[in-house]
């Protein structure tokens, strides 16, 4: 088996990971010591115990995927009870701010550009969703036999 010294790296893990060690070589050429290396998609860090960096994994999500995650996991919490609770303007403002803040972070834009994001992604403001839920609830109440 032949090893390619240009693609080979050494990372130290354990209590003495910071201590200097002798040079390791392949075919007379030194192998590079690194503090982070990528192996099978994982970024392994030099540390006192086995540790991986999750930073690189977070960056892999595209903006549409992050928006989908916000819509699927965060929006339901914000809209919980929206059909039956008659929120005041302050409550609606807080909910809108929370949702818009999430979208601003996803798309790395300021609040002033959110209307463009809503248009581009064919999504409506969360206030529209609140009104829609409220309207459906009232319609069900009116069409109910009770």
C-alpha positions as CSV (number, residue, x, y, z in Angstrom):
1,X,0.0,0.0,0.0
2,X,1.3,3.4,-0.9
3,X,0.5,6.6,1.0
4,X,0.3,10.0,-0.5
5,X,2.1,12.4,1.9
6,X,0.5,15.4,0.2
7,X,-3.0,14.1,1.3
8,X,-1.9,12.8,4.6
9,X,-2.2,14.8,7.9
10,X,-1.7,14.1,11.6
11,X,-4.0,15.3,14.3
12,X,-3.3,14.9,18.0
13,X,-6.1,13.9,20.4
14,X,-5.6,13.3,24.1
15,X,-4.4,15.0,27.2
16,X,-1.0,15.9,25.7
17,X,-2.3,17.1,22.4
18,X,-0.5,20.4,22.7
19,X,2.9,19.0,23.3
20,X,5.6,19.0,20.6
21,X,6.4,15.6,19.0
22,X,8.9,14.2,16.6
23,X,8.2,14.7,12.9
24,X,6.5,11.9,11.1
25,X,7.4,11.3,7.5
26,X,6.2,9.2,4.6
27,X,8.8,8.3,1.9
28,X,11.2,10.7,3.6
29,X,8.8,13.6,3.3
30,X,7.2,15.2,6.5
31,X,3.5,14.8,7.2
32,X,1.8,18.0,8.2
33,X,0.4,18.3,11.8
34,X,-3.0,20.1,11.8
35,X,-5.4,21.3,14.4
36,X,-8.4,20.4,12.2
37,X,-8.9,17.9,9.4
38,X,-11.7,16.7,7.3
39,X,-12.4,13.0,7.3
40,X,-15.5,11.4,5.6
41,X,-17.3,14.8,5.8
42,X,-16.5,15.4,9.5
43,X,-14.2,18.2,10.7
44,X,-12.2,16.6,13.5
45,X,-10.5,19.0,15.9
46,X,-7.3,18.5,17.9
47,X,-8.3,18.5,21.5
48,X,-8.0,16.7,24.8
49,X,-10.8,14.4,23.8
50,X,-12.4,13.4,20.4
51,X,-14.2,16.5,19.2
52,X,-15.8,17.5,15.9
53,X,-16.7,20.9,14.6
54,X,-20.4,21.5,13.8
55,X,-19.8,24.9,12.3
56,X,-19.2,23.4,8.8
57,X,-22.4,21.4,9.1
58,X,-24.5,24.5,9.8
59,X,-23.2,26.3,6.8
60,X,-24.4,23.5,4.5
61,X,-28.1,24.4,4.7
62,X,-29.3,26.7,1.9
63,X,-31.6,29.6,2.6
64,X,-34.7,27.8,1.3
65,X,-34.0,24.8,3.5
66,X,-33.6,27.1,6.5
67,X,-36.8,29.0,5.7
68,X,-38.6,25.6,5.5
69,X,-37.2,24.6,8.9
70,X,-38.4,28.0,10.3
71,X,-41.9,27.5,8.8
72,X,-42.2,23.9,9.9
73,X,-40.7,24.1,13.4
74,X,-40.9,27.7,14.6
75,X,-44.0,29.1,13.0
76,X,-46.4,26.5,14.6
77,X,-45.2,27.6,18.0
78,X,-45.8,31.3,17.2
79,X,-49.2,30.5,15.8
80,X,-50.3,28.2,18.6
81,X,-53.8,29.3,19.6
82,X,-54.0,32.0,17.0
83,X,-57.4,30.7,15.9
84,X,-59.0,31.1,19.3
85,X,-57.0,33.9,21.0
86,X,-57.9,37.5,20.2
87,X,-54.5,39.0,20.5
88,X,-53.9,42.7,21.0
89,X,-51.7,44.7,18.7
90,X,-48.7,44.4,21.1
91,X,-49.0,40.5,21.0
92,X,-49.2,40.5,17.2
93,X,-46.3,42.9,17.0
94,X,-44.2,40.5,19.2
95,X,-45.1,37.5,17.1
96,X,-44.4,39.3,13.9
97,X,-41.0,40.6,15.2
98,X,-40.0,37.1,16.2
99,X,-40.9,35.5,12.9
100,X,-39.4,38.3,10.8
101,X,-36.2,38.2,12.9
102,X,-35.8,34.5,12.0
103,X,-36.2,35.3,8.3
104,X,-33.8,38.2,8.5
105,X,-31.2,35.8,10.0
106,X,-31.9,33.1,7.3
107,X,-31.5,35.5,4.4
108,X,-29.0,37.9,6.1
109,X,-31.1,41.0,5.3
110,X,-32.5,43.9,7.2
111,X,-36.2,44.2,8.1
112,X,-36.7,46.7,5.3
113,X,-36.0,44.0,2.7
114,X,-38.4,41.4,4.0
115,X,-41.2,42.4,1.6
116,X,-38.9,41.5,-1.2
117,X,-38.1,38.1,0.4
118,X,-41.9,37.4,0.9
119,X,-42.5,38.2,-2.7
120,X,-39.6,36.2,-4.0
121,X,-40.4,33.1,-1.8
122,X,-44.2,33.4,-2.4
123,X,-44.7,33.6,1.4
124,X,-47.0,35.9,3.3
125,X,-46.4,37.8,6.5
126,X,-47.3,35.8,9.7
127,X,-50.1,38.4,10.4
128,X,-51.8,37.0,7.3
129,X,-51.5,33.5,8.7
130,X,-53.0,34.6,12.0
131,X,-56.0,36.2,10.2
132,X,-56.4,33.1,8.0
133,X,-56.5,30.8,11.1
134,X,-58.9,33.1,12.9
135,X,-61.2,33.2,9.8
136,X,-61.2,29.4,9.5
137,X,-62.1,29.1,13.2
138,X,-64.9,31.6,13.0
139,X,-66.2,29.9,9.8
140,X,-66.3,26.5,11.6
141,X,-68.1,28.1,14.6
142,X,-70.7,29.6,12.4
143,X,-71.3,26.4,10.4
144,X,-71.4,24.2,13.5
145,X,-74.8,22.9,14.7
146,X,-73.9,23.5,18.4
